[in-house]
Amino acid sequence: MDNSIQAFWTFANNVTQKGFSFNSNFLEANVINIALLLLGLIYVLNKFLGSILSMRQNKVLSAIQESEERLQQANARLIEAEKQLAQTQIVITQIKDEARLTAQKVRESILAQGKLDIQRLTETSKNSIATVENQVRQQIQHQITTLAINKVSSSLQNQIDLTMQSKIIDYSILELGGTL
């Protein structure tokens, strides 16, 4: 640690005293050593880094290939789902149409049944009215007949005396005797 601090201070003093410049002496600057070191590093690291980069490239390519396969599968599922959606919408439309037709038929059936019920009630009402009218007529006729008989009988009682009664009785007896 002390060496690195001392090297830093030496470098800093050199830069401040001389400035920063390019050393043209190749032997002193160790350019050849640095170049050989760089070439050696490139050669050694090329194989090492090349294999790492190749493995990484293979992983990325396989990940891309898997992603493309999943994309194709997802697209196939999407197309299938869209087909199913279209079929479902067709079925829904058919069900709605059938429901409308059924509702229309039920409505017409109810209206027809209502008309039949109204006609039946009308006929029943007319028949009931006719029956009541006949009963009323019969009662009126019965009362008129009863009143007429009562009037005739009271007028006959006022007009018939004993001789007339005996003649009627004799005539009725003769009639009965002739038919026997």
C-alpha positions in Angstrom: 0.0 0.0 0.0 2.8 2.3 0.8 4.5 1.6 -2.5 1.4 2.5 -4.5 1.0 5.8 -2.6 4.7 6.5 -3.1 4.4 5.7 -6.8 1.4 8.0 -7.1 3.3 10.9 -5.4 6.3 10.4 -7.7 4.1 10.4 -10.8 2.3 13.5 -9.5 5.6 15.3 -8.9 6.9 14.3 -12.3 3.8 15.6 -14.1 3.9 18.9 -12.2 7.7 19.4 -12.8 8.0 18.4 -16.4 4.4 18.4 -17.7 2.8 15.7 -19.6 4.7 14.7 -22.7 5.3 11.8 -25.2 8.5 9.8 -24.7 10.0 9.0 -28.2 12.6 6.5 -27.0 11.0 3.1 -27.6 13.4 1.2 -25.5 12.9 3.4 -22.5 9.2 3.6 -22.9 8.8 -0.2 -23.2 6.5 0.1 -26.1 7.6 -3.3 -27.5 7.0 -5.0 -24.2 3.6 -3.4 -24.0 2.8 -4.4 -27.6 3.9 -8.0 -26.9 1.9 -8.1 -23.7 -1.1 -6.8 -25.5 -0.7 -9.3 -28.4 -0.3 -12.1 -25.8 -3.4 -11.0 -23.9 -5.4 -10.7 -27.1 -4.3 -14.2 -28.2 -5.0 -15.7 -24.8 -8.1 -13.7 -24.1 -9.5 -14.2 -27.6 -10.0 -17.9 -27.1 -11.2 -17.5 -23.5 -13.5 -14.5 -24.2 -14.4 -16.0 -27.6 -15.7 -19.2 -26.0 -17.6 -17.1 -23.3 -19.0 -14.9 -26.0 -19.9 -17.9 -28.1 -21.7 -19.5 -25.2 -23.4 -16.3 -24.5 -24.4 -15.9 -28.1 -25.7 -19.4 -28.2 -27.8 -18.7 -25.0 -29.1 -15.5 -26.6 -29.9 -17.3 -29.9 -31.7 -20.1 -28.1 -33.6 -17.6 -25.9 -34.6 -15.7 -29.1 -35.6 -19.0 -30.8 -37.7 -20.0 -27.7 -39.3 -16.6 -27.7 -40.1 -16.9 -31.4 -41.6 -20.4 -30.8 -43.6 -19.0 -27.9 -44.7 -16.1 -30.1 -45.8 -18.5 -32.8 -47.7 -20.6 -30.3 -49.3 -17.5 -28.8 -50.3 -16.4 -32.3 -51.7 -19.8 -33.0 -53.7 -19.7 -29.8 -54.8 -16.2 -30.6 -56.0 -17.3 -34.1 -57.9 -20.2 -32.5 -59.4 -18.0 -29.8 -60.5 -15.5 -32.5 -62.1 -18.4 -34.4 -63.9 -19.6 -31.3 -65.0 -16.0 -30.6 -66.4 -15.7 -34.1 -68.2 -19.1 -33.7 -69.5 -18.1 -30.3 -70.8 -14.8 -31.7 -72.6 -16.7 -34.5 -74.2 -19.0 -32.0 -75.2 -16.0 -29.8 -76.7 -14.3 -32.8 -78.6 -17.5 -33.7 -79.8 -17.9 -30.1 -81.0 -14.3 -30.1 -82.8 -14.8 -33.4 -84.5 -17.9 -32.1 -85.4 -16.1 -28.9 -87.0 -13.3 -30.9 -88.9 -15.8 -33.0 -90.0 -17.8 -30.0 -91.1 -14.6 -28.2 -93.0 -13.6 -31.3 -94.7 -17.0 -31.5 -95.6 -16.9 -27.8 -97.0 -13.4 -28.2 -99.1 -14.4 -31.2 -100.2 -17.5 -29.4 -101.2 -15.5 -26.3 -103.1 -13.0 -28.5 -104.9 -15.8 -30.3 -105.8 -17.5 -27.1 -106.9 -14.2 -25.7 -109.2 -13.6 -28.7 -110.6 -17.1 -28.4 -111.2 -16.5 -24.7 -112.9 -13.2 -25.5 -115.1 -14.9 -28.1 -116.0 -17.7 -25.7 -116.8 -15.2 -22.9 -118.8 -13.2 -25.4 -120.8 -16.3 -26.5 -121.2 -17.4 -22.9 -122.4 -13.9 -22.0 -124.9 -13.9 -24.9 -126.1 -17.3 -24.0 -126.5 -16.3 -20.3 -128.4 -13.1 -21.4 -130.6 -15.1 -23.7 -131.3 -17.6 -20.9 -132.1 -14.9 -18.5 -134.3 -13.2 -21.1 -136.2 -16.5 -21.6 -136.6 -16.9 -17.9 -137.9 -13.4 -17.5 -140.3 -13.9 -20.4 -141.6 -17.1 -18.9 -142.0 -15.4 -15.5 -143.8 -12.5 -17.1 -146.0 -14.9 -19.2 -146.7 -17.0 -16.0 -147.6 -13.8 -14.1 -149.8 -12.5 -16.9 -151.5 -15.9 -17.2 -152.0 -16.1 -13.4 -153.4 -12.5 -13.4 -155.6 -13.3 -16.4 -156.9 -16.5 -14.7 -157.5 -14.7 -11.4 -159.3 -11.9 -13.2 -161.4 -14.3 -15.3 -162.1 -16.4 -12.2 -163.1 -13.4 -10.1 -165.3 -12.0 -13.0 -166.8 -15.4 -13.4 -167.5 -15.7 -9.7 -169.3 -12.4 -9.9 -171.3 -13.4 -13.0 -172.0 -17.0 -12.2 -175.0 -17.7 -10.0 -176.2 -21.0 -8.6 -178.2 -22.1 -11.7 -175.3 -21.4 -14.0 -173.0 -23.4 -11.7 -175.3 -26.4 -11.8 -175.5 -26.2 -15.6 -171.7 -26.2 -15.9 -171.4 -29.1 -13.5 -174.1 -31.1 -15.4 -172.4 -30.3 -18.7 -169.0 -31.4 -17.4 -170.5 -34.7 -16.0 -172.1 -35.4 -19.4 -168.8 -34.8 -21.1 -167.1 -37.1 -18.8 -169.7 -39.7 -19.2 -169.5 -39.6 -23.0 -165.8 -40.2 -23.0 -165.9 -43.1 -20.6 
